[in-house]
Amino acid sequence: MLNKLKLARVALGLTQEDVARRIGVSRQTVNAMEQAKYVPSTVLALKVAQLFGKPVEELFILEAED
């Protein structure tokens, strides 16, 4: 699964720690999501989308092999 999390985060001037604190996860989890090493749960994806004020589909992109 591809994502645009880092672009969205940088556009708002937030650090990984800022995002982690606001969505209730560790900075390492945010880093892993940004690097597409971790696929978030539905609830976590919705929290991320809400934080950035964007639809989930705009932040997370399914690939053919997903």
N, CA, C, O and CB atoms as a CASP TS submission, in Angstrom:
PFRMAT TS
TARGET T0000
AUTHOR 0000-0000-0000
METHOD Language model
MODEL 1
PARENT N/A
ATOM      1  N   MET     1       0.838  -1.170   0.000  1.00  0.00           N
ATOM      2  CA  MET     1       0.000   0.000   0.000  1.00  0.00           C
ATOM      3  C   MET     1       0.885   1.236   0.000  1.00  0.00           C
ATOM      4  O   MET     1       1.749   1.393   0.863  1.00  0.00           O
ATOM      5  CB  MET     1      -0.955  -0.003   1.207  1.00  0.00           C
ATOM      6  N   LEU     2       0.671   2.081  -0.942  1.00  0.00           N
ATOM      7  CA  LEU     2       1.386   3.352  -1.006  1.00  0.00           C
ATOM      8  C   LEU     2       0.663   4.367  -0.132  1.00  0.00           C
ATOM      9  O   LEU     2      -0.504   4.183   0.214  1.00  0.00           O
ATOM     10  CB  LEU     2       1.499   3.864  -2.474  1.00  0.00           C
ATOM     11  N   ASN     3       1.369   5.443   0.224  1.00  0.00           N
ATOM     12  CA  ASN     3       0.700   6.492   0.987  1.00  0.00           C
ATOM     13  C   ASN     3       1.361   7.839   0.740  1.00  0.00           C
ATOM     14  O   ASN     3       2.478   7.929   0.232  1.00  0.00           O
ATOM     15  CB  ASN     3       0.713   6.163   2.483  1.00  0.00           C
ATOM     16  N   LYS     4       0.636   8.871   1.114  1.00  0.00           N
ATOM     17  CA  LYS     4       1.120  10.248   0.983  1.00  0.00           C
ATOM     18  C   LYS     4       1.241  10.903   2.351  1.00  0.00           C
ATOM     19  O   LYS     4       1.068  12.115   2.485  1.00  0.00           O
ATOM     20  CB  LYS     4       0.183  11.072   0.081  1.00  0.00           C
ATOM     21  N   LEU     5       1.534  10.110   3.350  1.00  0.00           N
ATOM     22  CA  LEU     5       1.566  10.630   4.714  1.00  0.00           C
ATOM     23  C   LEU     5       2.661  11.663   4.928  1.00  0.00           C
ATOM     24  O   LEU     5       2.417  12.708   5.533  1.00  0.00           O
ATOM     25  CB  LEU     5       1.748   9.500   5.686  1.00  0.00           C
ATOM     26  N   LYS     6       3.858  11.385   4.442  1.00  0.00           N
ATOM     27  CA  LYS     6       4.959  12.322   4.665  1.00  0.00           C
ATOM     28  C   LYS     6       4.671  13.660   3.996  1.00  0.00           C
ATOM     29  O   LYS     6       4.927  14.714   4.578  1.00  0.00           O
ATOM     30  CB  LYS     6       6.281  11.739   4.139  1.00  0.00           C
ATOM     31  N   LEU     7       4.141  13.626   2.780  1.00  0.00           N
ATOM     32  CA  LEU     7       3.808  14.872   2.091  1.00  0.00           C
ATOM     33  C   LEU     7       2.774  15.668   2.868  1.00  0.00           C
ATOM     34  O   LEU     7       2.904  16.884   3.013  1.00  0.00           O
ATOM     35  CB  LEU     7       3.295  14.583   0.683  1.00  0.00           C
ATOM     36  N   ALA     8       1.747  14.992   3.366  1.00  0.00           N
ATOM     37  CA  ALA     8       0.697  15.667   4.133  1.00  0.00           C
ATOM     38  C   ALA     8       1.255  16.234   5.436  1.00  0.00           C
ATOM     39  O   ALA     8       0.921  17.349   5.836  1.00  0.00           O
ATOM     40  CB  ALA     8      -0.460  14.696   4.430  1.00  0.00           C
ATOM     41  N   ARG     9       2.105  15.454   6.086  1.00  0.00           N
ATOM     42  CA  ARG     9       2.692  15.891   7.357  1.00  0.00           C
ATOM     43  C   ARG     9       3.576  17.114   7.172  1.00  0.00           C
ATOM     44  O   ARG     9       3.466  18.089   7.917  1.00  0.00           O
ATOM     45  CB  ARG     9       3.501  14.760   7.987  1.00  0.00           C
ATOM     46  N   VAL    10       4.453  17.058   6.176  1.00  0.00           N
ATOM     47  CA  VAL    10       5.370  18.176   5.919  1.00  0.00           C
ATOM     48  C   VAL    10       4.592  19.430   5.500  1.00  0.00           C
ATOM     49  O   VAL    10       4.953  20.544   5.880  1.00  0.00           O
ATOM     50  CB  VAL    10       6.397  17.793   4.823  1.00  0.00           C
ATOM     51  N   ALA    11       3.535  19.246   4.724  1.00  0.00           N
ATOM     52  CA  ALA    11       2.720  20.385   4.279  1.00  0.00           C
ATOM     53  C   ALA    11       2.112  21.140   5.466  1.00  0.00           C
ATOM     54  O   ALA    11       1.903  22.351   5.395  1.00  0.00           O
ATOM     55  CB  ALA    11       1.600  19.903   3.338  1.00  0.00           C
ATOM     56  N   LEU    12       1.831  20.422   6.552  1.00  0.00           N
ATOM     57  CA  LEU    12       1.267  21.064   7.745  1.00  0.00           C
ATOM     58  C   LEU    12       2.341  21.488   8.741  1.00  0.00           C
ATOM     59  O   LEU    12       2.032  22.063   9.785  1.00  0.00           O
ATOM     60  CB  LEU    12       0.288  20.125   8.425  1.00  0.00           C
ATOM     61  N   GLY    13       3.606  21.203   8.419  1.00  0.00           N
ATOM     62  CA  GLY    13       4.697  21.584   9.305  1.00  0.00           C
ATOM     63  C   GLY    13       4.745  20.768  10.586  1.00  0.00           C
ATOM     64  O   GLY    13       5.185  21.264  11.623  1.00  0.00           O
ATOM     65  N   LEU    14       4.299  19.526  10.520  1.00  0.00           N
ATOM     66  CA  LEU    14       4.291  18.651  11.689  1.00  0.00           C
ATOM     67  C   LEU    14       5.478  17.689  11.660  1.00  0.00           C
ATOM     68  O   LEU    14       5.949  17.292  10.595  1.00  0.00           O
ATOM     69  CB  LEU    14       2.976  17.867  11.760  1.00  0.00           C
ATOM     70  N   THR    15       5.940  17.329  12.830  1.00  0.00           N
ATOM     71  CA  THR    15       6.964  16.295  12.938  1.00  0.00           C
ATOM     72  C   THR    15       6.268  14.947  13.085  1.00  0.00           C
ATOM     73  O   THR    15       5.059  14.879  13.308  1.00  0.00           O
ATOM     74  CB  THR    15       7.926  16.568  14.145  1.00  0.00           C
ATOM     75  N   GLN    16       7.041  13.887  12.956  1.00  0.00           N
ATOM     76  CA  GLN    16       6.480  12.554  13.191  1.00  0.00           C
ATOM     77  C   GLN    16       5.986  12.454  14.629  1.00  0.00           C
ATOM     78  O   GLN    16       4.956  11.832  14.892  1.00  0.00           O
ATOM     79  CB  GLN    16       7.531  11.447  12.898  1.00  0.00           C
ATOM     80  N   GLU    17       6.702  13.054  15.544  1.00  0.00           N
ATOM     81  CA  GLU    17       6.301  13.035  16.956  1.00  0.00           C
ATOM     82  C   GLU    17       4.971  13.758  17.156  1.00  0.00           C
ATOM     83  O   GLU    17       4.126  13.297  17.922  1.00  0.00           O
ATOM     84  CB  GLU    17       7.389  13.681  17.833  1.00  0.00           C
ATOM     85  N   ASP    18       4.779  14.890  16.471  1.00  0.00           N
ATOM     86  CA  ASP    18       3.511  15.620  16.552  1.00  0.00           C
ATOM     87  C   ASP    18       2.350  14.735  16.103  1.00  0.00           C
ATOM     88  O   ASP    18       1.323  14.647  16.777  1.00  0.00           O
ATOM     89  CB  ASP    18       3.569  16.899  15.694  1.00  0.00           C
ATOM     90  N   VAL    19       2.526  14.090  14.966  1.00  0.00           N
ATOM     91  CA  VAL    19       1.486  13.223  14.424  1.00  0.00           C
ATOM     92  C   VAL    19       1.220  12.068  15.376  1.00  0.00           C
ATOM     93  O   VAL    19       0.067  11.748  15.665  1.00  0.00           O
ATOM     94  CB  VAL    19       1.884  12.694  13.036  1.00  0.00           C
ATOM     95  N   ALA    20       2.274  11.449  15.856  1.00  0.00           N
ATOM     96  CA  ALA    20       2.137  10.304  16.764  1.00  0.00           C
ATOM     97  C   ALA    20       1.336  10.683  18.002  1.00  0.00           C
ATOM     98  O   ALA    20       0.428   9.958  18.410  1.00  0.00           O
ATOM     99  CB  ALA    20       3.517   9.774  17.175  1.00  0.00           C
ATOM    100  N   ARG    21       1.671  11.803  18.586  1.00  0.00           N
ATOM    101  CA  ARG    21       0.983  12.243  19.794  1.00  0.00           C
ATOM    102  C   ARG    21      -0.503  12.488  19.528  1.00  0.00           C
ATOM    103  O   ARG    21      -1.349  12.137  20.350  1.00  0.00           O
ATOM    104  CB  ARG    21       1.636  13.514  20.340  1.00  0.00           C
ATOM    105  N   ARG    22      -0.814  13.084  18.391  1.00  0.00           N
ATOM    106  CA  ARG    22      -2.202  13.430  18.071  1.00  0.00           C
ATOM    107  C   ARG    22      -3.071  12.219  17.735  1.00  0.00           C
ATOM    108  O   ARG    22      -4.285  12.246  17.941  1.00  0.00           O
ATOM    109  CB  ARG    22      -2.227  14.391  16.916  1.00  0.00           C
ATOM    110  N   ILE    23      -2.453  11.158  17.219  1.00  0.00           N
ATOM    111  CA  ILE    23      -3.259   9.976  16.861  1.00  0.00           C
ATOM    112  C   ILE    23      -3.073   8.824  17.846  1.00  0.00           C
ATOM    113  O   ILE    23      -3.690   7.769  17.693  1.00  0.00           O
ATOM    114  CB  ILE    23      -2.899   9.504  15.457  1.00  0.00           C
ATOM    115  N   GLY    24      -2.229   9.022  18.849  1.00  0.00           N
ATOM    116  CA  GLY    24      -2.091   8.037  19.911  1.00  0.00           C
ATOM    117  C   GLY    24      -1.245   6.818  19.593  1.00  0.00           C
ATOM    118  O   GLY    24      -1.558   5.708  20.025  1.00  0.00           O
ATOM    119  N   VAL    25      -0.169   7.024  18.833  1.00  0.00           N
ATOM    120  CA  VAL    25       0.762   5.942  18.521  1.00  0.00           C
ATOM    121  C   VAL    25       2.187   6.429  18.775  1.00  0.00           C
ATOM    122  O   VAL    25       2.389   7.586  19.142  1.00  0.00           O
ATOM    123  CB  VAL    25       0.592   5.460  17.044  1.00  0.00           C
ATOM    124  N   SER    26       3.164   5.564  18.583  1.00  0.00           N
ATOM    125  CA  SER    26       4.564   5.964  18.747  1.00  0.00           C
ATOM    126  C   SER    26       5.079   6.637  17.471  1.00  0.00           C
ATOM    127  O   SER    26       4.515   6.480  16.388  1.00  0.00           O
ATOM    128  CB  SER    26       5.444   4.739  19.100  1.00  0.00           C
ATOM    129  N   ARG    27       6.162   7.386  17.638  1.00  0.00           N
ATOM    130  CA  ARG    27       6.799   8.006  16.474  1.00  0.00           C
ATOM    131  C   ARG    27       7.270   6.937  15.503  1.00  0.00           C
ATOM    132  O   ARG    27       7.234   7.136  14.288  1.00  0.00           O
ATOM    133  CB  ARG    27       7.981   8.896  16.904  1.00  0.00           C
ATOM    134  N   GLN    28       7.711   5.805  16.035  1.00  0.00           N
ATOM    135  CA  GLN    28       8.178   4.708  15.190  1.00  0.00           C
ATOM    136  C   GLN    28       7.054   4.162  14.314  1.00  0.00           C
ATOM    137  O   GLN    28       7.297   3.759  13.177  1.00  0.00           O
ATOM    138  CB  GLN    28       8.760   3.588  16.050  1.00  0.00           C
ATOM    139  N   THR    29       5.835   4.146  14.829  1.00  0.00           N
ATOM    140  CA  THR    29       4.688   3.699  14.033  1.00  0.00           C
ATOM    141  C   THR    29       4.434   4.660  12.880  1.00  0.00           C
ATOM    142  O   THR    29       4.169   4.233  11.756  1.00  0.00           O
ATOM    143  CB  THR    29       3.427   3.579  14.913  1.00  0.00           C
ATOM    144  N   VAL    30       4.513   5.943  13.155  1.00  0.00           N
ATOM    145  CA  VAL    30       4.333   6.942  12.096  1.00  0.00           C
ATOM    146  C   VAL    30       5.417   6.769  11.043  1.00  0.00           C
ATOM    147  O   VAL    30       5.133   6.805   9.846  1.00  0.00           O
ATOM    148  CB  VAL    30       4.363   8.382  12.676  1.00  0.00           C
ATOM    149  N   ASN    31       6.646   6.585  11.478  1.00  0.00           N
ATOM    150  CA  ASN    31       7.754   6.373  10.550  1.00  0.00           C
ATOM    151  C   ASN    31       7.518   5.132   9.683  1.00  0.00           C
ATOM    152  O   ASN    31       7.716   5.167   8.468  1.00  0.00           O
ATOM    153  CB  ASN    31       9.074   6.236  11.323  1.00  0.00           C
ATOM    154  N   ALA    32       7.095   4.042  10.316  1.00  0.00           N
ATOM    155  CA  ALA    32       6.839   2.802   9.573  1.00  0.00           C
ATOM    156  C   ALA    32       5.703   2.983   8.569  1.00  0.00           C
ATOM    157  O   ALA    32       5.774   2.453   7.460  1.00  0.00           O
ATOM    158  CB  ALA    32       6.505   1.658  10.541  1.00  0.00           C
ATOM    159  N   MET    33       4.666   3.716   8.936  1.00  0.00           N
ATOM    160  CA  MET    33       3.575   3.980   7.980  1.00  0.00           C
ATOM    161  C   MET    33       4.081   4.805   6.802  1.00  0.00           C
ATOM    162  O   MET    33       3.775   4.499   5.649  1.00  0.00           O
ATOM    163  CB  MET    33       2.402   4.715   8.677  1.00  0.00           C
ATOM    164  N   GLU    34       4.854   5.848   7.089  1.00  0.00           N
ATOM    165  CA  GLU    34       5.381   6.696   6.012  1.00  0.00           C
ATOM    166  C   GLU    34       6.250   5.903   5.044  1.00  0.00           C
ATOM    167  O   GLU    34       6.247   6.178   3.844  1.00  0.00           O
ATOM    168  CB  GLU    34       6.186   7.856   6.598  1.00  0.00           C
ATOM    169  N   GLN    35       6.988   4.930   5.547  1.00  0.00           N
ATOM    170  CA  GLN    35       7.869   4.123   4.710  1.00  0.00           C
ATOM    171  C   GLN    35       7.165   2.905   4.115  1.00  0.00           C
ATOM    172  O   GLN    35       7.799   2.053   3.492  1.00  0.00           O
ATOM    173  CB  GLN    35       9.064   3.674   5.513  1.00  0.00           C
ATOM    174  N   ALA    36       5.852   2.830   4.312  1.00  0.00           N
ATOM    175  CA  ALA    36       5.024   1.717   3.803  1.00  0.00           C
ATOM    176  C   ALA    36       5.496   0.361   4.336  1.00  0.00           C
ATOM    177  O   ALA    36       5.378  -0.660   3.658  1.00  0.00           O
ATOM    178  CB  ALA    36       5.046   1.701   2.264  1.00  0.00           C
ATOM    179  N   LYS    37       6.033   0.367   5.563  1.00  0.00           N
ATOM    180  CA  LYS    37       6.441  -0.879   6.207  1.00  0.00           C
ATOM    181  C   LYS    37       5.361  -1.374   7.162  1.00  0.00           C
ATOM    182  O   LYS    37       5.447  -2.485   7.685  1.00  0.00           O
ATOM    183  CB  LYS    37       7.763  -0.686   6.959  1.00  0.00           C
ATOM    184  N   TYR    38       4.348  -0.546   7.383  1.00  0.00           N
ATOM    185  CA  TYR    38       3.261  -0.882   8.295  1.00  0.00           C
ATOM    186  C   TYR    38       1.959  -0.383   7.686  1.00  0.00           C
ATOM    187  O   TYR    38       1.850   0.784   7.310  1.00  0.00           O
ATOM    188  CB  TYR    38       3.493  -0.265   9.714  1.00  0.00           C
ATOM    189  N   VAL    39       0.982  -1.262   7.589  1.00  0.00           N
ATOM    190  CA  VAL    39      -0.342  -0.895   7.086  1.00  0.00           C
ATOM    191  C   VAL    39      -1.233  -0.688   8.300  1.00  0.00           C
ATOM    192  O   VAL    39      -1.439  -1.615   9.083  1.00  0.00           O
ATOM    193  CB  VAL    39      -0.932  -1.994   6.113  1.00  0.00           C
ATOM    194  N   PRO    40      -1.764   0.522   8.464  1.00  0.00           N
ATOM    195  CA  PRO    40      -2.558   0.798   9.661  1.00  0.00           C
ATOM    196  C   PRO    40      -3.915   0.103   9.637  1.00  0.00           C
ATOM    197  O   PRO    40      -4.438  -0.257   8.583  1.00  0.00           O
ATOM    198  CB  PRO    40      -2.758   2.289   9.813  1.00  0.00           C
ATOM    199  N   SER    41      -4.461  -0.071  10.826  1.00  0.00           N
ATOM    200  CA  SER    41      -5.827  -0.582  10.946  1.00  0.00           C
ATOM    201  C   SER    41      -6.787   0.454  10.362  1.00  0.00           C
ATOM    202  O   SER    41      -6.405   1.596  10.105  1.00  0.00           O
ATOM    203  CB  SER    41      -6.187  -0.902  12.441  1.00  0.00           C
ATOM    204  N   THR    42      -8.005   0.050  10.162  1.00  0.00           N
ATOM    205  CA  THR    42      -9.021   0.980   9.653  1.00  0.00           C
ATOM    206  C   THR    42      -9.179   2.163  10.595  1.00  0.00           C
ATOM    207  O   THR    42      -9.243   3.311  10.155  1.00  0.00           O
ATOM    208  CB  THR    42     -10.375   0.264   9.470  1.00  0.00           C
ATOM    209  N   VAL    43      -9.241   1.883  11.872  1.00  0.00           N
ATOM    210  CA  VAL    43      -9.412   2.960  12.860  1.00  0.00           C
ATOM    211  C   VAL    43      -8.234   3.930  12.806  1.00  0.00           C
ATOM    212  O   VAL    43      -8.434   5.145  12.825  1.00  0.00           O
ATOM    213  CB  VAL    43      -9.553   2.374  14.286  1.00  0.00           C
ATOM    214  N   LEU    44      -7.022   3.412  12.740  1.00  0.00           N
ATOM    215  CA  LEU    44      -5.848   4.279  12.691  1.00  0.00           C
ATOM    216  C   LEU    44      -5.813   5.085  11.387  1.00  0.00           C
ATOM    217  O   LEU    44      -5.473   6.268  11.401  1.00  0.00           O
ATOM    218  CB  LEU    44      -4.565   3.445  12.834  1.00  0.00           C
ATOM    219  N   ALA    45      -6.156   4.460  10.280  1.00  0.00           N
ATOM    220  CA  ALA    45      -6.202   5.180   8.999  1.00  0.00           C
ATOM    221  C   ALA    45      -7.223   6.311   9.053  1.00  0.00           C
ATOM    222  O   ALA    45      -6.980   7.393   8.520  1.00  0.00           O
ATOM    223  CB  ALA    45      -6.544   4.214   7.846  1.00  0.00           C
ATOM    224  N   LEU    46      -8.357   6.066   9.692  1.00  0.00           N
ATOM    225  CA  LEU    46      -9.376   7.107   9.829  1.00  0.00           C
ATOM    226  C   LEU    46      -8.893   8.245  10.725  1.00  0.00           C
ATOM    227  O   LEU    46      -9.186   9.408  10.449  1.00  0.00           O
ATOM    228  CB  LEU    46     -10.669   6.513  10.391  1.00  0.00           C
ATOM    229  N   LYS    47      -8.162   7.933  11.785  1.00  0.00           N
ATOM    230  CA  LYS    47      -7.596   8.967  12.657  1.00  0.00           C
ATOM    231  C   LYS    47      -6.599   9.832  11.890  1.00  0.00           C
ATOM    232  O   LYS    47      -6.585  11.055  12.029  1.00  0.00           O
ATOM    233  CB  LYS    47      -6.912   8.327  13.883  1.00  0.00           C
ATOM    234  N   VAL    48      -5.765   9.180  11.079  1.00  0.00           N
ATOM    235  CA  VAL    48      -4.774   9.909  10.270  1.00  0.00           C
ATOM    236  C   VAL    48      -5.493  10.829   9.277  1.00  0.00           C
ATOM    237  O   VAL    48      -5.136  11.998   9.139  1.00  0.00           O
ATOM    238  CB  VAL    48      -3.835   8.914   9.511  1.00  0.00           C
ATOM    239  N   ALA    49      -6.491  10.302   8.600  1.00  0.00           N
ATOM    240  CA  ALA    49      -7.237  11.096   7.624  1.00  0.00           C
ATOM    241  C   ALA    49      -7.906  12.289   8.295  1.00  0.00           C
ATOM    242  O   ALA    49      -7.898  13.397   7.757  1.00  0.00           O
ATOM    243  CB  ALA    49      -8.290  10.229   6.916  1.00  0.00           C
ATOM    244  N   GLN    50      -8.476  12.062   9.459  1.00  0.00           N
ATOM    245  CA  GLN    50      -9.128  13.142  10.189  1.00  0.00           C
ATOM    246  C   GLN    50      -8.117  14.214  10.595  1.00  0.00           C
ATOM    247  O   GLN    50      -8.397  15.408  10.485  1.00  0.00           O
ATOM    248  CB  GLN    50      -9.844  12.591  11.428  1.00  0.00           C
ATOM    249  N   LEU    51      -6.955  13.791  11.060  1.00  0.00           N
ATOM    250  CA  LEU    51      -5.907  14.737  11.450  1.00  0.00           C
ATOM    251  C   LEU    51      -5.520  15.638  10.286  1.00  0.00           C
ATOM    252  O   LEU    51      -5.378  16.850  10.451  1.00  0.00           O
ATOM    253  CB  LEU    51      -4.675  13.989  11.965  1.00  0.00           C
ATOM    254  N   PHE    52      -5.350  15.043   9.110  1.00  0.00           N
ATOM    255  CA  PHE    52      -4.918  15.813   7.945  1.00  0.00           C
ATOM    256  C   PHE    52      -6.074  16.458   7.192  1.00  0.00           C
ATOM    257  O   PHE    52      -5.848  17.231   6.261  1.00  0.00           O
ATOM    258  CB  PHE    52      -4.147  14.928   7.008  1.00  0.00           C
ATOM    259  N   GLY    53      -7.304  16.154   7.579  1.00  0.00           N
ATOM    260  CA  GLY    53      -8.464  16.761   6.924  1.00  0.00           C
ATOM    261  C   GLY    53      -8.626  16.308   5.486  1.00  0.00           C
ATOM    262  O   GLY    53      -9.055  17.073   4.623  1.00  0.00           O
ATOM    263  N   LYS    54      -8.276  15.043   5.239  1.00  0.00           N
ATOM    264  CA  LYS    54      -8.346  14.498   3.880  1.00  0.00           C
ATOM    265  C   LYS    54      -9.068  13.154   3.914  1.00  0.00           C
ATOM    266  O   LYS    54      -9.079  12.483   4.945  1.00  0.00           O
ATOM    267  CB  LYS    54      -6.921  14.340   3.264  1.00  0.00           C
ATOM    268  N   PRO    55      -9.672  12.757   2.791  1.00  0.00           N
ATOM    269  CA  PRO    55     -10.273  11.423   2.731  1.00  0.00           C
ATOM    270  C   PRO    55      -9.190  10.343   2.817  1.00  0.00           C
ATOM    271  O   PRO    55      -8.066  10.543   2.355  1.00  0.00           O
ATOM    272  CB  PRO    55     -11.095  11.258   1.430  1.00  0.00           C
ATOM    273  N   VAL    56      -9.531   9.222   3.398  1.00  0.00           N
ATOM    274  CA  VAL    56      -8.587   8.112   3.526  1.00  0.00           C
ATOM    275  C   VAL    56      -7.983   7.761   2.170  1.00  0.00           C
ATOM    276  O   VAL    56      -6.782   7.513   2.064  1.00  0.00           O
ATOM    277  CB  VAL    56      -9.280   6.882   4.134  1.00  0.00           C
ATOM    278  N   GLU    57      -8.823   7.740   1.135  1.00  0.00           N
ATOM    279  CA  GLU    57      -8.364   7.346  -0.203  1.00  0.00           C
ATOM    280  C   GLU    57      -7.332   8.300  -0.790  1.00  0.00           C
ATOM    281  O   GLU    57      -6.586   7.934  -1.699  1.00  0.00           O
ATOM    282  CB  GLU    57      -9.540   7.254  -1.138  1.00  0.00           C
ATOM    283  N   GLU    58      -7.291   9.525  -0.267  1.00  0.00           N
ATOM    284  CA  GLU    58      -6.304  10.487  -0.756  1.00  0.00           C
ATOM    285  C   GLU    58      -4.937  10.258  -0.102  1.00  0.00           C
ATOM    286  O   GLU    58      -3.907  10.626  -0.668  1.00  0.00           O
ATOM    287  CB  GLU    58      -6.785  11.924  -0.489  1.00  0.00           C
ATOM    288  N   LEU    59      -4.930   9.659   1.074  1.00  0.00           N
ATOM    289  CA  LEU    59      -3.689   9.426   1.806  1.00  0.00           C
ATOM    290  C   LEU    59      -3.116   8.036   1.604  1.00  0.00           C
ATOM    291  O   LEU    59      -1.899   7.854   1.594  1.00  0.00           O
ATOM    292  CB  LEU    59      -3.914   9.654   3.257  1.00  0.00           C
ATOM    293  N   PHE    60      -4.007   7.041   1.441  1.00  0.00           N
ATOM    294  CA  PHE    60      -3.579   5.645   1.299  1.00  0.00           C
ATOM    295  C   PHE    60      -4.050   5.126  -0.052  1.00  0.00           C
ATOM    296  O   PHE    60      -5.229   5.236  -0.387  1.00  0.00           O
ATOM    297  CB  PHE    60      -4.139   4.757   2.461  1.00  0.00           C
ATOM    298  N   ILE    61      -3.119   4.553  -0.837  1.00  0.00           N
ATOM    299  CA  ILE    61      -3.417   4.103  -2.201  1.00  0.00           C
ATOM    300  C   ILE    61      -3.148   2.604  -2.308  1.00  0.00           C
ATOM    301  O   ILE    61      -2.031   2.138  -2.081  1.00  0.00           O
ATOM    302  CB  ILE    61      -2.567   4.891  -3.248  1.00  0.00           C
ATOM    303  N   LEU    62      -4.194   1.863  -2.659  1.00  0.00           N
ATOM    304  CA  LEU    62      -4.036   0.419  -2.855  1.00  0.00           C
ATOM    305  C   LEU    62      -3.251   0.147  -4.128  1.00  0.00           C
ATOM    306  O   LEU    62      -3.449   0.810  -5.146  1.00  0.00           O
ATOM    307  CB  LEU    62      -5.412  -0.282  -2.913  1.00  0.00           C
ATOM    308  N   GLU    63      -2.369  -0.823  -4.063  1.00  0.00           N
ATOM    309  CA  GLU    63      -1.644  -1.283  -5.242  1.00  0.00           C
ATOM    310  C   GLU    63      -2.295  -2.577  -5.715  1.00  0.00           C
ATOM    311  O   GLU    63      -3.042  -3.203  -4.963  1.00  0.00           O
ATOM    312  CB  GLU    63      -0.119  -1.492  -4.934  1.00  0.00           C
ATOM    313  N   ALA    64      -2.027  -2.977  -6.924  1.00  0.00           N
ATOM    314  CA  ALA    64      -2.634  -4.190  -7.506  1.00  0.00           C
ATOM    315  C   ALA    64      -2.385  -5.419  -6.637  1.00  0.00           C
ATOM    316  O   ALA    64      -3.270  -6.262  -6.490  1.00  0.00           O
ATOM    317  CB  ALA    64      -2.083  -4.437  -8.917  1.00  0.00           C
ATOM    318  N   GLU    65      -1.187  -5.528  -6.059  1.00  0.00           N
ATOM    319  CA  GLU    65      -0.858  -6.710  -5.265  1.00  0.00           C
ATOM    320  C   GLU    65      -1.434  -6.679  -3.850  1.00  0.00           C
ATOM    321  O   GLU    65      -1.320  -7.665  -3.121  1.00  0.00           O
ATOM    322  CB  GLU    65       0.629  -6.858  -5.187  1.00  0.00           C
ATOM    323  N   ASP    66      -2.046  -5.576  -3.452  1.00  0.00           N
ATOM    324  CA  ASP    66      -2.664  -5.483  -2.122  1.00  0.00           C
ATOM    325  C   ASP    66      -3.891  -6.295  -2.142  1.00  0.00           C
ATOM    326  O   ASP    66      -4.593  -6.378  -1.134  1.00  0.00           O
ATOM    327  CB  ASP    66      -2.979  -4.032  -1.715  1.00  0.00           C
TER
END
